[in-house]
Amino acid sequence: MTHPELPQLPGNPKEIPGPEQAMLKLSYGVHVIGSRSEAGDLNAMIADWVMQVSFKPRLVAVAIENDARTLRFIRETGVFSVNLLHEKDGDSIARKVVMPSESKKVRGRPDDMQDLVFNKLEGIDYALHQNGCPVLEYALGWFTCDVDDMVTTGDHTIVIGLVTDGEVVRPGEMLIERELGWEYAG
């Protein structure tokens, strides 16, 4: 599609990747979202779609799948943590928490496994913040949030969090999904 005031895109239009391929070129950090239920159950999930959206007040937006256990816990308690994974060794944590904790979310699981719930924090060093959510001891850094707003948009809900606390745990840079060879876009 051309616009009269803009130059034509270079190349053959058939060679220009579609929106999905273009969106796959976006870069995202790899984060672990920590949450807790009203009953005190803990959860951790990978999230790529995290960004700051305001200075005053300090707000972040996190996009979470509508059927995620984490979203259910955040709705119950109104709190969560965001852990930034470290470029050096964050991949080992990412691999432990990438699969859904509720077996029923994994297509093809046998019926006798549908009710299984996996503790994705097992084997990961963490502490509980005063808000009850896990903060990872080997993260690059972390921050905690109180829910400010939620907006359901397509197959995800954008959770706007008011940042309440945080700390840089160790020097370095954040792990990005491209370094893992993962894609969550398009």
Secondary structure as GFF3:
##gff-version 3
##sequence-region A 1 186
A	DSSP	three_ten_helix	13	15	.	.	.	ID=ss1
A	DSSP	alpha_helix	19	23	.	.	.	ID=ss2
A	DSSP	beta_strand	31	36	.	.	.	ID=ss3
A	DSSP	beta_strand	42	47	.	.	.	ID=ss4
A	DSSP	beta_strand	50	54	.	.	.	ID=ss5
A	DSSP	beta_strand	59	65	.	.	.	ID=ss6
A	DSSP	alpha_helix	69	77	.	.	.	ID=ss7
A	DSSP	beta_strand	79	84	.	.	.	ID=ss8
A	DSSP	alpha_helix	90	97	.	.	.	ID=ss9
A	DSSP	three_ten_helix	103	105	.	.	.	ID=ss10
A	DSSP	three_ten_helix	111	113	.	.	.	ID=ss11
A	DSSP	beta_strand	126	128	.	.	.	ID=ss12
A	DSSP	beta_strand	134	136	.	.	.	ID=ss13
A	DSSP	beta_strand	141	153	.	.	.	ID=ss14
A	DSSP	beta_strand	156	168	.	.	.	ID=ss15
A	DSSP	alpha_helix	177	180	.	.	.	ID=ss16
###
